[in-house]
Amino acid sequence: MEVAVLKRPKTPPLPDLFREGVDFLEQPVVPASAIDRFVENEAATKKFRHELIQTFHWPATYSYLGRRGRLSLNHTALLGCLATFWGWGRERALELGERYNKAGLADLVNSGRFAKILHVVDESLPDMAIAAQEKLDPPRLLNETLKQLVVSNSDVRDVAQQLTDIVNAVDRELSQVHRHFGYVERIEGDEAVSLVKTGNGDELRAIDTKLLEAVGSAAPKAPFILYEFKWAAGKVVSFCAPAVLLRVKERQEELKRLEAEQLAYETPLPQRKKITEKRETPAPSTAQYRSAKS
């Protein structure tokens, strides 16, 4: 779960349309198993996931998707604790879970509001599967469903805002936890070249495409939140959470301008000059000369 900073031409700064809570929000529901494929001991990760859910009273909901299988729905903080468990062990992960609960997570996810939006998401997934022009895998299906619900459903948007406030509070409190907004520029095989806003400015990074696929965000122009955990020097564990852009229609011109600026910073390949051979015009034959003269 590593993310590389690319040594490529600097990118222009992202404009102010990327303000959390105003122009984008972290999606309130994610696949609970998004990290399983990246760990060495998947069975231990699943066991600890159940321990986290029971210990911190983080209820999960299963959504059944027919031939696509089933999808366990939960919140991003669960993935953060699992990433910490994978990198630094059980005690550190439980400490992080306590921080999230003290910031208000347990109260929110055990309220009727969170249960209500889980029900709305579960009911909306089949409709999105039917409406989609292509067959979407479960994480992408969940992502596309929430993109619509966060914008169109005020209850889902309110819970997304509250969850964003909670994880932001932990981010500010702990220097070992960092959240960065990111925006996929293009997919290059196993790498997703992305723009990431950090405290040190905007960076162009190569993110493992599988990190984004796990939450349905492996597509050009897809927004996401990059989580980085640094509990010990020299080691960073990362994962991605899906985000949704708000007020997209009002920001179309800004998005077009951003894309134009990105293209201006690209290093184009030198254009090849087309070489044409100059052929000498053959002298007219005697017969042609006599014909023209007559």
C-alpha positions as CSV (number, residue, x, y, z in Angstrom):
1,M,0.0,0.0,0.0
2,E,2.7,2.4,-1.1
3,V,2.3,5.7,-2.9
4,A,5.2,7.2,-5.0
5,V,5.8,10.8,-5.6
6,L,6.6,11.2,-9.3
7,K,9.7,13.2,-10.5
8,R,7.9,14.9,-13.3
9,P,7.2,18.5,-14.2
10,K,5.5,20.5,-11.4
11,T,1.7,20.7,-11.6
12,P,-0.3,23.9,-11.3
13,P,-2.0,24.4,-7.9
14,L,-5.5,23.0,-7.6
15,P,-8.0,25.9,-7.6
16,D,-10.2,26.7,-4.6
17,L,-13.1,24.6,-5.9
18,F,-11.6,21.7,-3.9
19,R,-12.7,22.8,-0.4
20,E,-13.9,19.9,1.8
21,G,-17.4,20.3,3.0
22,V,-18.1,22.9,0.3
23,D,-17.0,21.4,-3.0
24,F,-16.4,17.7,-2.0
25,L,-17.1,15.3,0.8
26,E,-15.8,11.9,1.7
27,Q,-18.4,9.2,1.0
28,P,-20.0,8.0,4.2
29,V,-20.1,4.3,3.3
30,V,-17.3,2.1,2.0
31,P,-16.7,-1.6,1.3
32,A,-15.6,-3.1,4.7
33,S,-13.3,-5.6,2.9
34,A,-11.5,-3.0,0.8
35,I,-8.1,-3.6,2.6
36,D,-8.3,-7.5,2.6
37,R,-6.6,-8.0,-0.7
38,F,-3.5,-6.0,0.3
39,V,-2.6,-7.8,3.5
40,E,-0.4,-10.9,3.9
41,N,-2.7,-12.5,6.5
42,E,-6.2,-12.0,5.2
43,A,-7.8,-14.3,7.8
44,A,-6.3,-12.4,10.7
45,T,-7.5,-9.1,9.1
46,K,-11.0,-10.4,8.8
47,K,-11.0,-11.6,12.4
48,F,-9.7,-8.3,13.7
49,R,-12.4,-6.5,11.6
50,H,-15.1,-8.4,13.5
51,E,-13.4,-7.5,16.7
52,L,-13.4,-3.8,15.9
53,I,-17.0,-3.9,14.9
54,Q,-18.0,-5.6,18.2
55,T,-15.6,-3.6,20.4
56,F,-16.5,-0.1,19.2
57,H,-20.2,-0.9,18.3
58,W,-19.7,-0.1,14.6
59,P,-22.7,-2.0,13.0
60,A,-22.3,-3.3,9.5
61,T,-24.9,-4.0,6.8
62,Y,-24.7,-6.6,4.1
63,S,-26.1,-5.8,0.7
64,Y,-26.9,-8.7,-1.6
65,L,-26.2,-8.0,-5.3
66,G,-27.3,-11.2,-6.9
67,R,-24.6,-12.8,-9.1
68,R,-22.2,-10.0,-8.0
69,G,-22.2,-11.5,-4.5
70,R,-22.6,-9.5,-1.4
71,L,-21.1,-6.3,-0.1
72,S,-20.4,-5.4,3.5
73,L,-21.1,-1.7,4.1
74,N,-19.3,0.3,6.9
75,H,-17.5,3.6,7.3
76,T,-13.9,4.8,6.5
77,A,-12.7,4.7,10.1
78,L,-12.9,0.9,10.1
79,L,-10.5,0.9,7.1
80,G,-8.1,3.2,9.0
81,C,-8.0,0.9,12.0
82,L,-7.4,-2.1,9.7
83,A,-4.5,-0.3,7.9
84,T,-3.0,0.6,11.3
85,F,-3.4,-3.0,12.4
86,W,-1.6,-4.2,9.3
87,G,1.3,-1.8,9.8
88,W,1.7,-1.6,13.6
89,G,-0.4,-4.2,15.3
90,R,-3.6,-4.5,17.4
91,E,-2.9,-2.1,20.3
92,R,-2.2,0.9,18.0
93,A,-5.3,0.1,15.9
94,L,-7.5,-0.1,19.0
95,E,-6.0,3.3,20.2
96,L,-7.1,4.8,16.9
97,G,-10.6,3.4,17.1
98,E,-10.9,5.0,20.6
99,R,-10.0,8.3,19.1
100,Y,-12.6,8.0,16.5
101,N,-15.3,7.1,19.0
102,K,-14.3,10.0,21.3
103,A,-14.7,12.3,18.3
104,G,-18.4,11.2,18.0
105,L,-18.2,8.2,15.7
106,A,-20.0,5.6,17.9
107,D,-22.8,8.0,18.6
108,L,-23.3,8.7,14.9
109,V,-23.2,5.1,13.6
110,N,-25.5,3.8,16.3
111,S,-28.0,6.5,15.6
112,G,-31.1,6.1,13.5
113,R,-29.6,8.5,10.9
114,F,-26.8,6.1,10.0
115,A,-29.1,3.1,9.9
116,K,-31.4,5.1,7.7
117,I,-28.8,5.9,5.1
118,L,-27.5,2.3,5.1
119,H,-31.0,1.3,4.2
120,V,-31.2,3.9,1.5
121,V,-27.9,2.8,0.0
122,D,-28.9,-0.9,0.1
123,E,-32.2,-0.1,-1.8
124,S,-30.5,2.1,-4.3
125,L,-27.7,-0.3,-5.4
126,P,-30.0,-2.6,-7.5
127,D,-31.4,0.5,-9.3
128,M,-27.9,1.7,-10.1
129,A,-26.9,-1.8,-11.4
130,I,-29.9,-1.7,-13.8
131,A,-29.3,1.9,-14.9
132,A,-25.5,1.5,-15.5
133,Q,-24.6,1.2,-19.1
134,E,-21.8,-1.2,-18.2
135,K,-21.4,-4.0,-15.7
136,L,-19.9,-2.5,-12.6
137,D,-18.1,-4.5,-9.9
138,P,-19.5,-4.1,-6.3
139,P,-17.0,-1.3,-5.1
140,R,-17.6,0.7,-8.3
141,L,-21.3,0.2,-8.0
142,L,-21.3,1.4,-4.4
143,N,-19.2,4.4,-5.4
144,E,-21.5,5.4,-8.3
145,T,-24.6,5.0,-6.1
146,L,-23.2,7.2,-3.4
147,K,-22.1,9.9,-5.9
148,Q,-25.8,10.4,-6.7
149,L,-27.1,10.0,-3.1
150,V,-24.7,12.5,-1.5
151,V,-25.8,15.1,-4.0
152,S,-29.5,14.3,-4.2
153,N,-30.4,13.0,-0.7
154,S,-30.1,15.5,2.1
155,D,-30.0,12.8,4.8
156,V,-27.1,11.0,3.1
157,R,-25.3,14.3,2.6
158,D,-25.7,15.3,6.3
159,V,-24.3,12.0,7.5
160,A,-21.4,12.4,5.1
161,Q,-20.7,15.9,6.5
162,Q,-20.8,14.6,10.1
163,L,-18.4,11.7,9.3
164,T,-16.1,14.1,7.5
165,D,-16.0,16.3,10.6
166,I,-15.2,13.4,12.8
167,V,-12.3,12.1,10.7
168,N,-11.0,15.6,10.3
169,A,-11.0,16.1,14.1
170,V,-8.8,13.0,14.5
171,D,-6.6,14.1,11.7
172,R,-6.0,17.4,13.4
173,E,-5.5,15.7,16.8
174,L,-3.0,13.1,15.7
175,S,0.2,14.0,13.9
176,Q,0.5,10.4,12.7
177,V,-2.7,10.5,10.7
178,H,-3.0,12.5,7.5
179,R,-5.8,13.0,5.0
180,H,-5.2,14.5,1.5
181,F,-7.7,15.2,-1.2
182,G,-6.7,13.6,-4.6
183,Y,-7.9,13.6,-8.1
184,V,-7.1,10.9,-10.7
185,E,-5.5,12.4,-13.7
186,R,-5.1,9.2,-15.8
187,I,-4.7,5.4,-15.4
188,E,-1.4,3.9,-16.6
189,G,-1.7,0.2,-16.0
190,D,-0.8,-0.6,-12.4
191,E,-0.4,3.1,-11.5
192,A,-3.0,5.9,-11.3
193,V,-1.3,9.2,-11.9
194,S,-3.1,11.6,-9.5
195,L,-2.9,15.1,-8.2
196,V,-2.8,15.2,-4.4
197,K,-3.2,18.2,-2.2
198,T,-0.8,18.1,0.8
199,G,0.3,20.5,3.4
200,N,3.4,21.1,1.4
201,G,1.5,21.9,-1.8
202,D,0.1,20.0,-4.8
203,E,2.0,16.8,-5.8
204,L,1.8,14.5,-8.7
205,R,1.8,11.0,-7.4
206,A,1.7,7.4,-8.7
207,I,-0.9,5.5,-6.7
208,D,-1.3,1.7,-6.9
209,T,-4.4,1.3,-9.1
210,K,-5.6,-1.5,-6.9
211,L,-6.0,0.9,-3.9
212,L,-8.5,2.9,-5.9
213,E,-10.2,-0.2,-7.5
214,A,-10.9,-1.5,-3.9
215,V,-13.2,1.5,-3.3
216,G,-14.4,2.0,-6.9
217,S,-12.4,5.1,-7.7
218,A,-10.0,3.8,-10.4
219,A,-11.3,6.1,-13.2
220,P,-10.0,9.3,-14.8
221,K,-11.2,12.4,-12.9
222,A,-12.4,10.4,-9.9
223,P,-11.9,12.2,-6.6
224,F,-10.7,10.4,-3.5
225,I,-9.2,10.9,-0.1
226,L,-5.7,9.6,0.5
227,Y,-5.1,8.4,4.1
228,E,-1.5,8.1,5.3
229,F,-0.5,6.7,8.6
230,K,3.0,7.3,10.0
231,W,3.1,5.7,13.5
232,A,6.9,5.1,13.2
233,A,9.7,6.7,11.3
234,G,10.4,5.4,7.9
235,K,7.1,3.6,7.4
236,V,3.9,4.8,5.8
237,V,0.7,2.8,5.3
238,S,-1.8,4.3,2.9
239,F,-5.3,3.6,1.7
240,C,-7.9,5.5,-0.4
241,A,-11.4,6.5,0.5
242,P,-13.9,7.6,-2.2
243,A,-15.1,11.2,-2.4
244,V,-17.8,12.9,-4.2
245,L,-17.8,16.4,-5.9
246,L,-20.5,18.8,-4.9
247,R,-22.0,21.5,-7.1
248,V,-20.4,20.0,-10.2
249,K,-22.7,21.8,-12.6
250,E,-21.7,25.1,-11.1
251,R,-18.0,24.3,-11.5
252,Q,-17.8,23.1,-15.0
253,E,-15.8,26.0,-16.3
254,E,-13.3,25.7,-13.4
255,L,-12.9,22.0,-14.2
256,K,-12.3,22.7,-17.8
257,R,-9.7,25.4,-17.0
258,L,-8.0,23.0,-14.6
259,E,-7.7,20.3,-17.3
260,A,-6.3,23.0,-19.7
261,E,-3.7,24.0,-17.2
262,Q,-2.7,20.3,-16.6
263,L,-2.2,19.8,-20.3
264,A,-0.1,22.9,-20.5
265,Y,2.2,21.4,-17.9
266,E,2.6,18.1,-19.7
267,T,5.9,17.5,-21.6
268,P,4.8,16.7,-25.1
269,L,6.8,14.4,-27.4
270,P,8.7,16.3,-30.1
271,Q,6.7,16.4,-33.3
272,R,8.2,14.7,-36.3
273,K,8.6,16.7,-39.4
274,K,7.1,15.2,-42.5
275,I,9.9,14.8,-45.1
276,T,8.8,14.9,-48.7
277,E,11.0,14.1,-51.6
278,K,11.4,16.7,-54.3
279,R,11.2,15.1,-57.7
280,E,12.4,16.9,-60.8
281,T,9.8,17.4,-63.5
282,P,10.9,15.3,-66.5
283,A,11.6,17.2,-69.7
284,P,8.8,16.8,-72.3
285,S,9.4,14.3,-75.0
286,T,9.8,15.3,-78.6
287,A,6.3,14.1,-79.4
288,Q,4.8,16.1,-76.6
289,Y,6.8,19.2,-77.7
290,R,5.5,18.9,-81.3
291,S,1.9,18.3,-80.1
292,A,2.0,21.4,-77.9
293,K,3.6,23.5,-80.6
294,S,0.9,22.6,-83.1
